Structures are given as structure tokens and as C-alpha cells.
Amino acid sequence: MTITLYFLKAIIFTFGSWTMGLIINNAIKNTTFYSKLSDFQFIRNKNINHILGLSIFSWIIKNSFFRVFNQNIQLKKRASYKELKQIRNEMVYAEIGHLIGFLFILVFIFIQIMNNQYTYALLLLGFNIIFNLYPTLLQQYNKKRVDNILRR
């Protein structure tokens, strides 16, 4: 299989993972498990977020076509407490959706490794990190910032 076809399939799987994230997210959003996930943090250390380049990733999202994907997560200069809570809920929804998408693609990566398709598995992993893991980490970082404002 050519590398071009691998890229095309990786893009398709990425969009498919977002769809699966939306479907599963809607199915579980009213469960107690979901509320536990809403406060979960992978990385608690601000320096690790910086080392991972989350500020660069955030800049890319804000200054590229990706900014149109989730219009519900936009902070006004002076948001009310209620608006901040709503934005936080949207952040949790996006975060968990991307996390589900990340796990969904991990299954396909494992299958590709089992089928000795290492190049495709590596490409899928790269796409998965960029388009699912990093958005999850960014939502968690921003959610923590909103939580700090809400506590004041």
C-alpha cells in the first residue's frame, strides 16, 4: 500500500473517530461515570503541558481552520458565572469525545500491528496523537483554567 493511501485512510479514520466520539459521548453523558470523567486530569503539572507544546498547539487551533469546529467553546472577555459553567460543560464534552476517539483509533492501531502493518500503525498513531490526544489535553488544560476562575 502506498504512503498516500495510508495518509488518506488515516484522515478517514480520524474523522470516523470523531463521529464515534460524538455517538458514544451522547450515549454516556447522563451517567455517573461521565461526571467522574469530567473532573479527570491526565497532566496536573503546568510545566509538562508547556514541554508537550500545548501552548503552540493552542495557537495553531486558534489561528487555523480548526477554530470553526467547536464554536460553543469561545470565551467572551467578561463571561458570567453561568456562561463559564456552560463553556466548561462544552469543554468536557469535547474532551471526552476526543478521548473516546483516541481509544477508538488505538484499537485499529493494535490491529494494524497484529497484521504487520507497522508503517500504517505509526501513521495512525501520529494522527491520533495530533487530532485526538492533544485536543483532549488542551481541553483539560483550559478546563482547569476555567475552574480556577469559577473558584474565585
Secondary structure, 3 states (H helix, E strand, C coil): CCHHHHHHHHHHHHHHHHHHHHHHHHHHCCCHHHHHHCCCCCCCCHHHHHHCCHHHHHHHHHCCHHHHCCCCCCCCCCCCHHHHHHHHHHHHHHHHHHHHHHHHHHHHHHHHHHCCCHHHHHHHHHHHHHHHHHHHHHHHHHHHHHHHHHHC
